[in-house]
Amino acid sequence: MKLVNGRDIEDLKKRIQEKEVYLDKIRGCFIGGSVGNALGYAIEFQNE
């Protein structure tokens, strides 16, 4: 396999994929929190 700066290309691909998965989890937390906050607002101030 080819080396780039002393690293295997497959190793670099794996590291990039792991970072993408990590960033997807962070995005999911932000989106989930935003949706939960938006839905919670309507319920929080609802008259009983």
Phi, psi and omega in degrees: 000154181284150178250140175237115183052039177082007181243148178287139181297321179297322177296319179294319178298318180296318180294321178295317180297320179297320179293323178296319178297317179299315179294325176297321178294319178296314178301318180298322178296316180295316180293315179298318178295321180294314179295316178299320178294317180296318179287324180294329180299314181296323181282324184296322184256019178281136177289142182274000000 
